[in-house]
Amino acid sequence: MTHTYNVSGMTCNSCKASVEQSLLALPNIENVLINLEDKTAKIKMTSPIEVDTLQNALSDKYAISELKKKTIFQLPLSEIQAEKTEFQQLFPLFLIFGYITIASVLLNINPWNGNSFMLDFMGLFYIVFSFFKLLDVKGFSESFRIYDPLAKAIPIYSWVYPFIEVTLGLLFLFRFQIRMALIVTLILLGITTFGVSKTLLSKKSIQCACLGTALKLPMTKATLIENSIMIVMAIVMLAKTSGT
């Protein structure tokens, strides 16, 4: 069953992530979809939960209440429009991946160099993805801590993660300390992939922090695939550098 509630007190993406994380921690809640613009939360639950229980899970800054039914003329445009397909939701991610791939190919097409292609791809991947995270570091930090195990254990890690990505991107693009960058990539993305897999298996619907909070992307298998591509490339390049 899914119920919609009004949630007051949310002013930014950081607030949104905080409310989402607090509600998801409650038992019998499968997923939470928050609309920051409309100040609403759609909560899917396995059994009815009292509003007081939901309120107690939130900080005093936020107030949650049952949503009164609206007429068709009062509904926001986002609710009147048909829901986007998964492909439409993830289109920005596919577009960015396409640009990164094309740029990496063009940089190494004449003559073709597969090793350089992978290094450029990983470098551009980190630089581009860190850009979106740096647009709202606080909001990214809140969202990232929902599913990344290391960020949950060490909150400061979620704040410095975008800067780690910038550093790794520059190391790959300038071909400096490549082996170290590959090892760090395997460790960091391995931890994140574990968290993503756990979230997908729990069937909880949350926002993916891979492109920060600027683009509202849902956590899907595509997130797992993008991390897997980077991990495979890192393993291949690490094997090649070890053999030389």
N, C-alpha and C positions, 0 to 999 in steps of 0.2 A: 504494500500500500504506500502511496505517495501523498504527502500533505504539504501544503504551501503556507509559509509563515511570513509575517512582517518582521524585519530585524532593523531596529533603529540604532544609530551610533556608529555605523560603518561609514568611513570617509575616504578610504583609499584601498588599494590592493592588499596592503599589509593587514588592514582590518578584516578584509574578506578572507584572507588565508587563515587568520587567527580564529575567526568564527567557524570556518570550515573544519579546521583541525580539532577544535574543541568538541564540535558536534559529532564528528566521526569517531571520537574516542568513546562515545557512549555505546553500550551494548544494544543490540537489535537495530542499529542504524547501518544500512548497506551503502548508501551514498548521499552526498549533499551537493546540490547545485545552487550556487549563490549568484544572484543578479545584483551587482553593486549599484547599478543605475536605478533599479526599481526598489531597492532595499528589501528584497525578498529572498527566501531560502526554500527550495524544494527538497524535502527530506523523504527518502525512501526508507521505510522501516518494516521489519518483519512482524512487529506487534505494536499496538498503540502505545504512545509515550505521552505522559502529561506535559503540558506546557511548562509547569513549574520545574520539572526535571530538566527540560531543555535549557531553561533560564539559569538553573544552578550550575550548568556546565559552562556557562559563559561568564566573562568578567563583568563587573558592575558597569562597565562602559557601554555594554550592549543590552538592548531590551528586545525580547522575542514575544510575539503574540500571534494568535490565529489570524489568518488573512480572511477578511470579509469578502464575500463573493461580489464580483463586479459585473456590470452589464457589458455587453460587447463594445459599447461606446467608451467605456472606462478602461478597457484592457490596453496595455502597452502594445506598440507595433510588434515588438519581439515575440509576443505570445500569439498574436493574430497570424503572423507569417508561419508558413510550414517550417518544421524543424529541418535544419541542414543535415545532409547526409554526412557520413564519416569522411568521405573524400573531400567534400566542400569545407569541412572543419579543418582538415589537415592540409588543404591546398597550399597555404603559406609555407609549411614545412617542406612539401614536395618541391615547390618553386625555388626555395633557397638551396635545397640539395642539388637541384638541376643547375643552378647558376654556379655553385661551387664545383660541380663535376665538369661543366663546360670550360670554366676558367682553368682548371687543372689540366684538362686535355690540351687546350690551346697553348699552355705554357710548355708542354712537353711533346708536342706532336711532330716537330721537325728538328732533329730526328726524335723518334719516339723513345721515351725512357720511362719504363714502368715504375722503377724505384722512385724517381723524382716525382712522378705523377702522384704516388701514394703520400709522399712527404708533403707535397704542395696541397693535396686534398685535406690532409689532417691539419696542416697549418691554417688554411683558409677556414676550415670547419670551426676551429677554436676561435679564430679572430671574429668571424661573423656571429657565432652564437654568443660569444662574450659581449659583443656590442649590445645585443638585445637585453642581456642580463644587467648590464651597467646602466641602462636607462632607468631602472628602478631596483637598486640593489636591496633595499629593505623589503620590498614586495617579493623579490626573488628569494631572498633568505627565508621568509616565512613559508613560501610555497615549497621550497626545496627541502625544508626540515620535515615536511609531512611524510615524505617517502624515502629519503636518503638516510641509511643507517648511521653513517659517520656524522652527518649534519645533526641528526637527532641527539647523538651522544656528545658532540662538541659543537655547540651553536655557532661559535666564532668561525668555524670552517665554512659555514654557508655564506658568511660575509666575504671571505677572502677567495672563495671558489672562482668567481668571475675573473679575478686578477691572476689566478693560477692558469686559467684558460688562455688569457692574453699572453702570459709568459711561455706556455707550451707552444702556442701558435707561432710566436716569434722564433723560438728555438728550431721548429721544423722548417719554417720559411728561410731562415738564415743558415740552416744546416749546422747548427751549433749544439753540442752535447746531445746528439740525436738518441744515443742509446739510453741515456738517463731519461729523456723526454718520453721515450717509448715505454720504459718501465713504469714511470709515473702514470702514463695514460692507462696502462693495463690495470694498475691498482685502483685509480680513481673511478674509471668507467666500470671496472668490475664490481666495485661497491655499489655504485649507482644502479647498475643493471640488476643486481640482486634485489635492491629496494623496489625497482620498477616491476620486476617479476612477481614479487610478493604482493604488490598492490593490485596487479592484474589478476592474480589468482584469487584474491579476496573479493574481486568484482566490485570494488569501491570505485566510484566515479569521482576523480579529482582533476584539478588543472595541472597540466604538465609545466614544469619550470624550465624546460630546455631552451625556450626562447623568451625567458623572462615573463613578465606580466603584460607586456605591450600587446602580444598576440595571445588571445585566450584559446589555447590548444588543450584538448582533452587528453588525458593519459590513455594511450592505446598501444596496440602492438607495434605501431610505427615507431614509437619512442624506443621500444626494445630493439627494433631492427636498426635504427640509426646508431645506437650504442654498439650493437653487435658488429656493424660494418667497421667502425673505428677499432674495435678490439681485434678483429681478424686482421686488419691492415697492420696494426701494431705488432701482432704475433709474427706475421710474415716478414716485416721489416726487421724485427728483432732477431729472427732466425738468420736472415741474410747478413746482418751486421756481425752476428756471432761467428758466422762461417768465414768471414774475411779477416 
